[in-house]
Amino acid sequence: MKLSRLFQAAFVLLIVAVAGAAPANAASRYRIITEGEFGFKRGNTFFALKVSSADFETRFGAAEKKTRHGEGFRLAYLAEGISVLIEDGKIRSLTFVLVPAKTERFQDYQPINATTSSGIRRETSIAEVIKTEGEPASKEEYPSLGRTILHYKSRGQEYAFTFKDGALAQIELKLIKV
C-alpha cells in the first residue's frame, strides 16, 4: 500500500513538472533595454549598466561563480544565462546567453529567455536585426568560426548581437571606455 502511494505521488509530481514547463514560445522572462539607459528588466525591476556590483547582487542575488577578469571580475549567473562584468566596482557589461557555446566561456550557462525592447529574440536572423535596428556601427565576421557580430552604439553605450552559424547566440550591453 505504501509503495502504491509513493508511485501516485511521483506520478503527480511528474504531471505537475511537465504541465509547468514553459513552451518554446513562452513570454520572455527578461526584457533587454537598448534605448535610453541600457540594462534589463526582470518583472518590474530594472537593472542598469553603471550600478554598483553590491547593489546589483543585493537586488538580483548572489552569482554562482565569481572570477577575476583583468582589473575587475565577472559574475556568472549560470542558471539565468547572464554574465556580468564588473570594473571599478560598477557594471561595465551584461551578456545574455541565448544559445550556450560548446567550447567557449559561456558553455556552462543555461539559455536565457529574453527579448530586447525592439522585439529581438533567439529566433531573430541577422537580416531581421538589421531591418529592426538599422545598419550596425560596425560588423565583425569570422567565417572559420561561423561567427558574425553586429555592433550598435548610443550615447556612450554599445550593444552587440553575436550570431553563431546564423543563430543569435548572445546579446551584450556595455559601456564604451573613453
Buried (B, 14 or more C-beta within 10 A) or exposed (E): EEEEEEEEEEEEEEEEEEEEEEEEEEEBBBBBBBEEEBBBBBEEEBBBBEBEBEBBBEEBEEBEEBEEBEEBBBBBBBEBBBBBBBBEEBBBBBBBBBBBBEEBBBEEBEBBBBBBBEEBBBEBEBEBBBEEBEEBEEEEEEEEEEBBBBBBEEEEBBBBBBBBEEBBBBBBBBBEEE
